[in-house]
Amino acid sequence: MGFELLGKITDVETIAAGTGIRELPRLRRVYGRSRWRKLKGLATVQLDDGTVGRAEVHWYEAHGIGRREMKIKHFLD
């Protein structure tokens, strides 16, 4: 199921960086070589069915490439 962010992501924390990321070879192959980090944060999201709620989201990010593969880990409500 897809979702859309409503507003900014808060409480952003780095979970892993560089070789600490398990998916690093795949990320480099698909999106290119860069300094990859895996991050998490809290955001208000709207699901495709119209449901709105606060959730913890995780994503990968690299300088010059941006956020990729954002996913909802769990809802806080």
Secondary structure, DSSP 8 states (H G I E B T S, - for coil): --EEEEEEEEEEEEEEEGGG-TTHHHHHHHH-SS-EEEEEEEEEEEETTS-EEEEEEEEEEETTTEEEEEEEEEE--
